[in-house]
Structure formats: structure tokens, C-alpha cells
């Protein structure tokens, strides 16, 4: 009897231990799954832009990826951009003026077609080359770098492996869209197609750019009054800080209270005719004028916001 009781007690203890261990293991698994769910698709990228050999950056931005969208915070002048691929839109917010404007993905797609058509007919060799579409023979690749050389210009991109394939794809979508938005809002730079080609190669390799350098012929740079070397450095982190979540929450509030305006009004700051066109990608004044005409021609074909004032020459 005593032996049977001891055996039963042993089995009972084993059963309690086994079920308890299973519960602990289940809780651990659930915790790990919860962490995976909260960090999946999350990414933090700090960007600084340098001119030539200068040690101090001339521009700074912070890009936060979370919940399927990307928030881009630019400094000096302050601007916030919400990239929302699920809703096929980009929302630009000017915190100082408390205004916002929305750009649809369809409009950017039409812009891309118009810019390519314009660039490939341009008189300037650099602009014509930048119109693409094929840069295959001009690209050299290694496991960590991509170099794209054209007439009087060279892009050199170093990249590192993204935290996940999803992160690499999300960054490429953001970067491609940001290039087209800049071309629309601040016309006058080089067409975005060389960078789009580089972004595609980097994403295919499962990477995210860590440093991007653009060099142009010094004589051309002097003629255009622009730097001959520009470099952007990207610091990539697979987690967001508590302050980042607060920044996103504040940006969501700003979108809710900002006044909606058309793109022409948003892109024309009061008492200033300057734009944020990257000085590293300026083109000749004659090409800039035709660039704007290409954008205007595209806008005149209409979009889902056909009532907007689309002529950026105002």
C-alpha cells in the first residue's frame, strides 16, 4: 500500500511538473510571439547629408517605420511626410504653417512616366542619361556596394543587410516614393531614375543603403554653382525608441488638426521663392524650366484630386 501510494505520489508530482513546465513553455512562446508581432516591420533610420569633406551635416532627417507606414521627419525647414502604401498616398505636413497636402500614388506614377519621356529628349547629356530606362551596363556591384556611372556623374552606394526581407522591401518603397515626391514638390533636380535603379538592386540583395555618394564633374559643378560631392549617411536600427513612438503620436495629432491645402499652395512657402531641391542634383536653368513643364503637362491629365491647382510655376 505504501509503495503504491509513493508511486502514485511520484506520478502526481510528475504530472504537476509536466503540466507546469508546459504552461511556462507556452507562456514563453506567447511572449516571444508578442515580441515578434510588435517588432515586425519596425525600423529606425537616421540620415545626415554632408557636402564635400565637411564634417558638419547640412541636413538631417529621421525615418520611422511602424504599423505598415513610414514617418519621415525632416529638419530645417521642418516637414513631416507620412508614407501610407496601403491607402496609396503620401501626406505632407508643414508644422510651422499648420497645413497639409495629400499626394496619391497614381499621381506619382503619372509623374514618373512624364519625367522619363521629358528626360530622354533633353539636350543635356546628363539629364538624358538619367532618364533611363536601362542602366545595366553602367552598374558595377559587389556584396556591399553598388556603383552607377554616367556622363559627368557617379553614384556610389554602400549597403548593409536589412533586419528582414520585409524591411528591405519597405525601405525601397519608401525611398522610391520619396524621390518622386521631391521631384513633384521641388522640381529642378536630376530625374530620379538612377536612384530608383540603385534602390531596386539594393532591395534585391536584401539590403538598405548605409551611405550614398553623388559625384559630378567639378567643371559642371562650378558652372551650376553646386557642390561636386554630396554624401548621405544612414544609421539603421531595428527598434524604435520610446521618444519615437511619442513623435509618431504627435505627428498623428498634427495631421488631424492641420488645414488641407492644394499642392501648389503647400509648395510655395510665404515670403520665399527658395525650394528644398538637393543642391547636389541641380540641373541647368533651361532644363529646369522644361522639367516644370513636364510636371505641369502630367498634372493637366488629371488625378483623383482634379480640383487641385497643379501648376507649380505659380
Secondary structure, DSSP 4 states (H G I P E B T S, - for coil): -HHHHHHHHHHHHHHHHHHHHHHHHHHHHHHHHHHHHHHTT-EEEEEEEEETT-SS-SEEEEEEEETTEEEEEEETTTEEEEEEGGGTEEEEEETTTTEEEEEEHHHHHHHHHHHHHHHTT-SSHHHHHHT-S--GGGEEE-SSEEEEEETTEEEEEEEEE-SSHHHHHHHHHHHHHHHHHHHHHS--B--THHHHHHHHHHHHTTEEEEEEEEEE-HHHHHHHTS-SEEEEEEEEESS--HHHHHHHHHHHHHHHHSEE--HHHHTS-TT-------GGGB--HHHHHHHHHHHHHHHTT--TTTTS---TT-
